[in-house]
Amino acid sequence: MQTRGKVPPERVEKIMDQIEKYIMTRLYKYVFCPETTDDEKKDLAIQKRIRALHWVTPQMLCVPVNEEIPEVSDMVVKAITDIIEMDSKRVPRDKLACITRCSKHIFNAIKITKSEPASADDFLPTLIYIVLKGNPPRLQSNIQYITRFCNPSRLMTGEDGYYFTNLCCAVAFIEKLDAQSLNLSQEDFDRYMSGQTSPRKQESESWSPDACLGVKQMYKNLDLLSQLNERQERIMNEAKKLEKDLIDWTDGIAKEVQDIVEKYPLEIRPPNQSVAAIDSENVENDKLPPPLQPQVYAG
């Protein structure tokens, strides 16, 4: 089109987008998360990882967003909605558009909070927080799908490519996130990851008077869930201990019975011949004394 038809580059770009939309819509179910790749395995891994990091707070990531401001809270919700909506799109360009809208909501939330334009240093931590909070479905499959089939020029240049690159960086950060990344001790990090405790317990004790009631209730419910999880862990440990004690007791009793059987073996002897009664008439035994006769004495 460019060499023979001398079509302007802008026109070629639009035509390519339409061709991409037609082809990928028809082939979506065959090329998205194909069985020949490990995309599904990566999806499950990152989803499990994000669920395990549910306790991470904005303060730990140095996120410059104040969700107590209603406008900022709305922007955060919209950003999460957009990043989740990405999975429902079939065309790579449409998936990229969801990432772009999500990123713009993040920039707006930062701008409202800081009352100044957001910087790239503020954007990436906030994007990481949005991904952790939203836990988008099939995240790795969507990233791989865009990488494989999106127009390369769109990924290499423009704001779509910039936001997509940041999303890839956010996912890589989440996969390698450790105690040092959050300025935590390894002991605290392990306790939070195992669910033994939650950092929100200490934070929820000092709320400002203007704090949102819904946020307070959410943190309170999270604390209750954490406590229930601790109780469940203790009950499970006690149940396993009781099960082990019962098995040990059963094995001990069986061993004692076996030892007694081996020490005192059971001998089965033939039954003895029946002995006739001593006063029977047909008994002939000369050694028996004569029977006693009753005697009467006159007094």
C-alpha positions as CSV (number, residue, x, y, z in Angstrom):
1,M,0.0,0.0,0.0
2,Q,2.8,2.4,0.7
3,T,5.0,1.6,-2.3
4,R,2.5,0.9,-5.0
5,G,-0.6,2.6,-3.8
6,K,1.2,5.5,-2.1
7,V,-1.2,5.4,0.8
8,P,-0.3,7.8,3.7
9,P,1.2,6.1,6.8
10,E,-1.8,7.1,8.9
11,R,-4.2,5.5,6.5
12,V,-2.0,2.3,6.4
13,E,-2.0,2.2,10.2
14,K,-5.9,2.3,10.3
15,I,-6.1,-0.4,7.7
16,M,-3.7,-2.6,9.6
17,D,-5.8,-2.1,12.8
18,Q,-8.9,-3.2,10.9
19,I,-7.1,-6.3,9.5
20,E,-5.8,-7.1,12.9
21,K,-9.3,-6.8,14.4
22,Y,-10.8,-9.1,11.8
23,I,-8.2,-11.8,12.0
24,M,-7.7,-11.9,15.7
25,T,-11.4,-11.9,16.4
26,R,-11.8,-15.0,14.2
27,L,-8.7,-16.8,15.6
28,Y,-8.9,-15.7,19.3
29,K,-10.0,-19.0,20.7
30,Y,-7.2,-20.8,18.9
31,V,-4.3,-18.5,19.6
32,F,-5.2,-17.1,23.1
33,C,-3.5,-19.3,25.8
34,P,-2.8,-22.2,23.5
35,E,-2.1,-25.6,24.9
36,T,1.4,-25.7,23.3
37,T,2.5,-23.0,25.8
38,D,2.8,-22.7,29.5
39,D,0.6,-19.6,29.7
40,E,-2.0,-21.2,31.8
41,K,0.6,-22.4,34.3
42,K,2.0,-18.9,34.6
43,D,-1.5,-17.5,35.0
44,L,-2.2,-19.7,38.0
45,A,1.3,-18.9,39.5
46,I,0.8,-15.1,39.3
47,Q,-2.7,-15.3,40.6
48,K,-1.7,-17.4,43.6
49,R,1.2,-15.0,44.2
50,I,-1.0,-11.9,44.2
51,R,-3.5,-13.6,46.6
52,A,-0.6,-14.3,48.9
53,L,0.3,-10.6,48.8
54,H,-3.2,-9.4,49.8
55,W,-1.7,-7.8,52.9
56,V,0.6,-5.3,51.1
57,T,-0.5,-1.7,51.9
58,P,0.1,1.4,49.8
59,Q,2.5,2.7,52.4
60,M,4.8,-0.3,51.9
61,L,5.0,0.4,48.2
62,C,5.3,4.2,48.7
63,V,2.1,4.8,46.7
64,P,1.3,8.5,46.6
65,V,-2.5,7.9,46.5
66,N,-4.9,8.9,49.3
67,E,-8.0,6.7,48.9
68,E,-9.8,8.6,51.6
69,I,-10.4,11.3,49.1
70,P,-13.6,10.4,47.2
71,E,-12.4,11.4,43.8
72,V,-9.2,9.4,44.3
73,S,-11.1,6.4,45.5
74,D,-13.3,6.5,42.3
75,M,-10.2,6.7,40.1
76,V,-8.7,3.7,41.9
77,V,-11.9,1.7,41.3
78,K,-12.0,2.7,37.6
79,A,-8.4,1.7,37.2
80,I,-9.0,-1.7,38.7
81,T,-12.1,-2.1,36.5
82,D,-10.2,-1.3,33.4
83,I,-7.3,-3.7,34.1
84,I,-9.8,-6.5,34.8
85,E,-11.8,-5.7,31.7
86,M,-8.7,-6.3,29.6
87,D,-9.4,-10.1,29.7
88,S,-12.8,-9.7,28.1
89,K,-11.4,-8.1,24.9
90,R,-10.4,-10.1,21.9
91,V,-8.3,-7.7,19.8
92,P,-4.8,-6.9,21.1
93,R,-5.4,-3.2,20.4
94,D,-8.5,-3.2,22.6
95,K,-6.5,-4.9,25.4
96,L,-3.9,-2.2,25.1
97,A,-6.6,0.4,25.3
98,C,-7.8,-1.0,28.7
99,I,-4.2,-0.8,30.0
100,T,-4.0,2.8,28.7
101,R,-7.3,3.8,30.4
102,C,-6.2,2.2,33.6
103,S,-2.9,4.1,33.5
104,K,-4.6,7.4,32.9
105,H,-6.9,6.9,35.9
106,I,-3.8,6.2,38.0
107,F,-2.1,9.4,36.8
108,N,-5.3,11.4,37.7
109,A,-5.5,9.8,41.1
110,I,-1.9,10.8,41.8
111,K,-2.4,14.3,40.5
112,I,-5.5,14.8,42.7
113,T,-3.6,13.5,45.8
114,K,-0.5,15.5,45.3
115,S,-2.1,18.5,43.7
116,E,0.6,18.4,41.0
117,P,1.4,16.3,37.9
118,A,2.4,12.7,38.5
119,S,5.9,11.5,37.7
120,A,7.1,8.2,36.3
121,D,8.5,7.3,39.8
122,D,5.0,7.7,41.3
123,F,3.3,5.8,38.5
124,L,5.0,2.4,38.7
125,P,4.4,1.8,42.4
126,T,0.8,2.8,42.0
127,L,0.4,0.5,39.0
128,I,1.8,-2.4,41.1
129,Y,-0.7,-1.6,43.9
130,I,-3.6,-1.6,41.4
131,V,-2.5,-5.0,40.0
132,L,-2.2,-6.4,43.5
133,K,-5.6,-5.0,44.5
134,G,-7.4,-6.1,41.3
135,N,-5.7,-9.5,40.6
136,P,-6.6,-9.4,36.9
137,P,-7.7,-12.8,35.5
138,R,-5.3,-14.6,33.1
139,L,-2.8,-11.7,33.4
140,Q,0.2,-13.6,31.9
141,S,-1.9,-14.9,29.0
142,N,-3.1,-11.4,28.1
143,I,0.4,-10.0,28.2
144,Q,1.7,-12.8,26.0
145,Y,-1.2,-12.4,23.6
146,I,-0.5,-8.7,23.2
147,T,3.2,-9.4,22.8
148,R,2.7,-12.0,20.1
149,F,0.0,-10.5,18.0
150,C,-0.2,-6.8,18.5
151,N,1.1,-4.4,15.8
152,P,4.8,-4.1,16.7
153,S,4.8,-0.4,15.9
154,R,2.1,0.2,18.5
155,L,4.2,-1.6,21.2
156,M,7.4,0.1,20.3
157,T,6.2,3.7,20.2
158,G,3.4,5.9,21.7
159,E,1.7,5.9,25.1
160,D,0.2,2.4,24.6
161,G,3.7,0.9,24.4
162,Y,4.9,2.9,27.4
163,Y,2.0,1.8,29.6
164,F,2.3,-1.8,28.4
165,T,6.0,-1.9,29.3
166,N,5.2,-0.6,32.8
167,L,2.6,-3.3,33.3
168,C,5.2,-5.9,32.3
169,C,7.6,-4.3,34.8
170,A,4.9,-4.4,37.5
171,V,4.3,-8.1,37.0
172,A,8.0,-8.8,37.1
173,F,8.3,-6.9,40.4
174,I,5.4,-8.8,41.9
175,E,6.9,-12.1,41.0
176,K,10.3,-11.2,42.7
177,L,8.9,-9.2,45.6
178,D,10.6,-9.9,48.9
179,A,11.1,-8.5,52.3
180,Q,13.8,-6.1,51.2
181,S,11.5,-4.7,48.5
182,L,9.0,-3.6,51.2
183,N,11.5,-2.6,53.8
184,L,10.4,-5.4,56.1
185,S,12.3,-7.9,58.1
186,Q,12.4,-11.4,56.8
187,E,10.6,-12.6,59.9
188,D,7.7,-10.2,59.4
189,F,7.5,-10.9,55.7
190,D,7.3,-14.6,56.3
191,R,4.5,-14.1,59.0
192,Y,2.5,-12.0,56.6
193,M,2.9,-14.4,53.8
194,S,1.8,-17.4,55.9
195,G,-1.2,-15.5,57.2
196,Q,-0.2,-15.7,60.9
197,T,-0.7,-11.9,61.3
198,S,-1.6,-8.9,59.2
199,P,0.0,-5.4,59.2
200,R,-3.5,-3.9,59.1
201,K,-4.1,-4.9,62.7
202,Q,-1.7,-2.2,64.0
203,E,-2.7,0.3,61.4
204,S,-6.5,0.0,62.0
205,E,-6.1,1.2,65.6
206,S,-5.3,4.7,64.6
207,W,-7.9,6.1,62.2
208,S,-8.5,9.7,61.5
209,P,-12.0,11.0,62.4
210,D,-12.7,11.7,58.7
211,A,-11.8,8.1,57.5
212,C,-14.3,6.4,55.3
213,L,-16.5,4.0,57.3
214,G,-16.5,1.5,54.5
215,V,-12.7,1.3,54.6
216,K,-12.7,0.9,58.3
217,Q,-15.2,-1.9,58.1
218,M,-13.2,-3.5,55.3
219,Y,-10.0,-3.5,57.5
220,K,-12.0,-4.8,60.5
221,N,-13.3,-7.7,58.4
222,L,-9.8,-8.4,57.2
223,D,-8.6,-8.5,60.8
224,L,-11.4,-10.9,61.7
225,L,-10.5,-13.1,58.8
226,S,-6.9,-13.2,59.9
227,Q,-7.9,-14.2,63.4
228,L,-10.2,-16.9,62.0
229,N,-7.3,-18.1,59.9
230,E,-5.0,-18.3,62.9
231,R,-7.7,-20.3,64.9
232,Q,-8.2,-22.6,61.9
233,E,-4.4,-23.2,61.7
234,R,-4.3,-24.1,65.5
235,I,-7.3,-26.4,65.2
236,M,-5.8,-28.2,62.2
237,N,-2.4,-28.6,64.0
238,E,-4.2,-30.0,67.1
239,A,-6.3,-32.4,64.9
240,K,-3.2,-33.7,63.1
241,K,-1.5,-34.1,66.5
242,L,-4.5,-36.0,67.9
243,E,-4.6,-38.2,64.8
244,K,-0.9,-39.0,65.2
245,D,-1.4,-39.9,68.9
246,L,-4.3,-42.2,68.0
247,I,-2.2,-44.0,65.4
248,D,0.7,-44.4,67.8
249,W,-1.6,-45.7,70.5
250,T,-3.2,-48.2,68.1
251,D,0.2,-49.4,67.0
252,G,1.4,-49.7,70.6
253,I,-1.6,-51.8,71.6
254,A,-1.2,-54.1,68.6
255,K,2.5,-54.5,69.4
256,E,1.8,-55.4,73.1
257,V,-0.8,-58.0,72.1
258,Q,1.6,-59.5,69.6
259,D,4.3,-59.7,72.2
260,I,2.0,-61.5,74.7
261,V,0.9,-63.9,72.0
262,E,4.5,-64.7,71.1
263,K,5.4,-65.1,74.8
264,Y,2.5,-67.2,75.8
265,P,1.5,-69.2,72.7
266,L,-2.0,-70.8,72.7
267,E,-1.8,-74.6,72.7
268,I,-4.8,-76.6,71.6
269,R,-4.9,-80.0,73.3
270,P,-7.3,-82.9,72.5
271,P,-10.2,-83.2,74.9
272,N,-9.8,-85.7,77.8
273,Q,-11.9,-88.9,78.0
274,S,-14.9,-88.4,80.2
275,V,-14.6,-89.8,83.7
276,A,-17.6,-91.7,85.0
277,A,-19.1,-90.7,88.3
278,I,-17.6,-92.3,91.3
279,D,-21.0,-93.6,92.6
280,S,-22.0,-95.1,89.3
281,E,-23.1,-98.7,89.5
282,N,-20.8,-99.9,86.7
283,V,-17.6,-98.6,88.3
284,E,-15.4,-101.5,89.5
285,N,-12.6,-100.3,91.6
286,D,-11.2,-102.5,94.4
287,K,-9.4,-99.6,95.9
288,L,-12.5,-97.8,96.9
289,P,-13.6,-98.2,100.4
290,P,-17.1,-99.7,101.0
291,P,-19.9,-97.3,101.3
292,L,-20.8,-96.0,104.7
293,Q,-23.9,-97.6,106.3
294,P,-26.1,-95.5,108.5
295,Q,-26.0,-96.6,112.2
296,V,-28.6,-96.0,114.9
297,Y,-27.5,-95.6,118.6
298,A,-29.9,-95.8,121.4
299,G,-29.4,-93.0,123.8
